Amino acid sequence: QTLQYYNFDVAVFFARPYRIEQLQSDMQSIPSVQAADTWGAVATHRVRPDGSESDSILFAGPPVNTQMIRPILIEGRWLLPQDESAVVINTDLLRTEPDLRVGSTITLKVNSKDSQWTVVGIVKSVLMGPWAYANQPFYAIQTGQSGMASAIYLTIEDGNIEDGNIEDGATGLAQQQEDEVLRQAISQIETYLQDENYHFNSISSVASLKQATTLQFQVLTGFLMIMALMIALVGGLGLAGTMSLNIIERSREIGIMRAIGARNNTIHGIVIVEGIFIGGISWLLGGLLSYPLGMLLGDIIGTGFLQASLDDAFSSSGAFIWLAIILVLSALASLAPAYQATRFPIREVLAHE
């Protein structure tokens, strides 16, 4: 859900503000550009009640009812067309300024001038740093950039405005075609901006932004997967020890079964099935506990990374894949105890006290 924040294909951040009409006209003249949204953007600082200043905050002025982003509200509301001194902050800003709440007054210093704003909403960050959003008209008045924009968000003709250029199911040749269209569009935009003497700091695609965000979560999920496999391995060793003790305690019972004609393969099968049954019970208990523990872990990780809880999602396919892993580990852990159950002569087993 976090990745759905992006609803554009290309973002351009300029080194200085340019007139909105000029930007809109020039960008729309590029053949590959389908739509363009001009934003105000300026670096600012929060002036705290004690007079100290925060780290740099990107203060953005999106157009009213912009469709280029899908903000995920944590608390409060998004900006309304009639809002003037209202501001929405993201959770990265909340991490560094934890005293802020919906309804709080925040003082922002822009161009050495302090301005007062009321926090009306908090949105989930997408690992993009501290941001604050205000309606473009009032933002322009307070920053002295009326009719000017410092950033522009673009959608490409063959891009996917619903999913930010790359559909979730796009793979193989279709994925390569999407990437090639985007690369050509970025090259075309960059060449045009240079030819028209626009000074810009960066041009980024939504694909690269999504990839960077996904990579950070993949590192975390990879670490958690390794930890889970290590725990499963330790559990398998514990099961092997438990089954070995069980075989020792039931040695006479097994000896009697062999004495009345039970084959070694039958004894092996009984022991392995018992191990698999124990593994299945552990999977069932683990599955029941996974949801509440997953919610707790999501809260901890989400608060640490995004200053907001992660959305809960139970993967049924993942649960059955884990079941297969558990059953295989249980069977392997039972092999040695199964062999141990039949390696002693029947006479010695029956004489065992």
FENKA-V218222 format. One record per residue. N is the residue number from 1. PSI is psi in radians with two decimals (NA if undefined). BURIAL is + if it has 24 or more other ideal C-beta (glycine too) atoms within 12 Angstrom, else -. Layout:
N	PSI	BURIAL
N	PSI	BURIAL
//
This chain:
1	-0.61	-
2	-0.67	+
3	-0.31	+
4	-0.06	-
5	-0.70	+
6	2.17	+
7	0.50	+
8	3.09	+
9	-0.70	+
10	2.44	+
11	2.31	+
12	2.19	+
13	2.15	+
14	2.75	+
15	-0.37	-
16	2.84	-
17	2.58	+
18	2.76	+
19	2.39	-
20	-0.77	+
21	-0.69	-
22	-0.79	-
23	-0.83	+
24	-0.80	+
25	-0.79	-
26	-0.74	+
27	-0.66	+
28	-0.32	-
29	-0.20	-
30	2.18	+
31	-0.62	-
32	-0.23	+
33	2.22	+
34	-0.79	+
35	2.69	+
36	2.38	+
37	2.08	+
38	2.34	+
39	2.56	+
40	2.53	+
41	2.22	+
42	2.55	+
43	2.36	+
44	3.07	+
45	2.59	+
46	2.32	+
47	1.95	+
48	2.86	-
49	-0.49	-
50	0.05	-
51	-0.21	-
52	2.85	-
53	2.57	-
54	3.08	+
55	3.01	-
56	2.40	-
57	2.35	+
58	1.98	+
59	2.01	+
60	2.51	+
61	1.51	+
62	2.70	+
63	2.68	+
64	2.33	+
65	0.65	-
66	2.53	+
67	0.12	-
68	-0.24	+
69	2.71	+
70	1.46	+
71	2.40	+
72	1.87	+
73	2.32	-
74	-0.65	+
75	2.57	+
76	-2.46	+
77	2.98	-
78	3.01	+
79	2.46	+
80	2.68	-
81	-0.56	-
82	-0.06	-
83	2.44	+
84	-1.30	-
85	0.57	-
86	2.55	+
87	2.51	+
88	2.30	+
89	2.78	+
90	3.00	+
91	-0.38	+
92	-0.63	+
93	-0.67	+
94	-0.52	+
95	-0.69	+
96	-0.35	+
97	1.23	+
98	-0.19	-
99	-0.19	-
100	2.45	+
101	2.90	-
102	2.23	-
103	-0.23	-
104	2.65	+
105	2.25	-
106	2.35	+
107	2.12	+
108	2.37	+
109	1.99	+
110	2.16	+
111	0.76	-
112	0.28	-
113	2.26	-
114	2.44	-
115	2.53	+
116	2.36	-
117	2.67	+
118	2.21	+
119	2.06	+
120	-0.20	+
121	2.76	+
122	2.21	+
123	2.69	+
124	2.35	+
125	2.78	+
126	0.84	+
127	0.83	+
128	0.06	+
129	3.04	-
130	2.20	+
131	2.63	+
132	2.40	+
133	2.41	+
134	2.69	+
135	2.39	+
136	-0.77	+
137	-0.82	+
138	-0.59	+
139	-0.78	+
140	-0.67	+
141	-0.80	-
142	-0.51	+
143	-0.07	+
144	0.47	-
145	0.75	+
146	2.23	-
147	0.17	-
148	2.74	+
149	2.54	+
150	-0.07	+
151	2.72	+
152	2.34	+
153	2.34	+
154	2.55	+
155	2.52	+
156	2.62	+
157	-0.85	-
158	0.18	-
159	3.01	+
160	1.71	+
161	-0.34	+
162	-0.58	-
163	0.30	+
164	0.85	+
165	-0.76	+
166	2.07	+
167	2.62	-
168	-0.60	-
169	0.02	-
170	2.12	-
171	2.96	-
172	-2.29	-
173	-0.72	-
174	-0.72	-
175	-0.77	-
176	-0.68	-
177	-0.73	-
178	-0.80	+
179	-0.71	+
180	-0.73	-
181	-0.76	+
182	-0.73	+
183	-0.75	+
184	-0.70	+
185	-0.78	+
186	-0.74	+
187	-0.72	-
188	-0.76	+
189	-0.79	+
190	-0.76	+
191	-0.74	-
192	-0.79	+
193	-0.69	+
194	-0.72	-
195	-0.58	-
196	0.16	-
197	0.61	-
198	2.36	+
199	2.07	-
200	2.64	+
201	-0.67	-
202	2.63	-
203	2.10	+
204	2.59	+
205	2.69	+
206	-0.50	+
207	-0.74	+
208	-0.63	+
209	-0.77	+
210	-0.69	+
211	-0.73	-
212	-0.73	-
213	-0.77	+
214	-0.68	-
215	-0.72	-
216	-0.68	-
217	-0.55	+
218	-0.65	-
219	-0.77	-
220	-0.83	+
221	-0.58	-
222	-0.74	-
223	-0.77	-
224	-0.63	-
225	-0.73	-
226	-0.74	-
227	-0.71	-
228	-0.72	+
229	-0.65	-
230	-0.72	-
231	-0.70	-
232	-0.68	+
233	-0.77	-
234	-0.70	-
235	-0.66	+
236	-0.71	+
237	-0.69	-
238	-0.69	-
239	-0.69	+
240	-0.74	+
241	-0.73	-
242	-0.75	+
243	-0.63	+
244	-0.77	+
245	-0.67	-
246	-0.70	+
247	-0.73	+
248	-0.76	-
249	-0.47	-
250	0.37	+
251	-0.71	+
252	-0.73	-
253	-0.75	-
254	-0.67	+
255	-0.72	+
256	-0.74	-
257	-0.72	+
258	-0.61	+
259	-0.56	-
260	0.18	-
261	0.04	-
262	2.26	-
263	2.78	-
264	-0.72	-
265	-0.59	-
266	-0.78	-
267	-0.77	+
268	-0.78	+
269	-0.71	-
270	-0.81	+
271	-0.77	+
272	-0.72	+
273	-0.69	-
274	-0.76	+
275	-0.75	+
276	-0.66	+
277	-0.76	-
278	-0.73	+
279	-0.70	+
280	-0.69	+
281	-0.74	-
282	-0.66	+
283	-0.71	+
284	-0.80	-
285	-0.71	-
286	-0.67	+
287	-0.69	-
288	-0.60	-
289	-0.30	-
290	-0.61	+
291	-0.93	-
292	-0.67	-
293	-0.61	-
294	-0.68	+
295	-0.75	-
296	-0.79	-
297	-0.68	-
298	-0.66	+
299	-0.75	-
300	-0.85	-
301	-0.76	+
302	-0.72	+
303	-0.65	-
304	-0.66	-
305	-0.74	+
306	-0.03	+
307	0.48	+
308	2.61	+
309	2.54	+
310	2.65	+
311	2.42	-
312	2.34	-
313	2.12	-
314	2.15	-
315	1.86	-
316	-0.65	-
317	-0.70	-
318	-0.65	-
319	-0.71	-
320	-0.55	-
321	-0.74	-
322	-0.60	+
323	-0.77	+
324	-0.73	-
325	-0.76	+
326	-0.75	+
327	-0.70	+
328	-0.81	-
329	-0.69	+
330	-0.73	+
331	-0.76	+
332	-0.68	+
333	-0.36	+
334	-0.14	+
335	-0.85	+
336	-0.83	+
337	-0.61	+
338	-0.73	+
339	-0.68	-
340	-0.56	+
341	-0.36	+
342	0.15	+
343	-0.25	-
344	2.55	-
345	2.60	-
346	-0.69	+
347	-0.77	-
348	-0.66	-
349	-0.76	+
350	-0.49	-
351	-0.15	-
352	2.32	-
353	NA	-
//
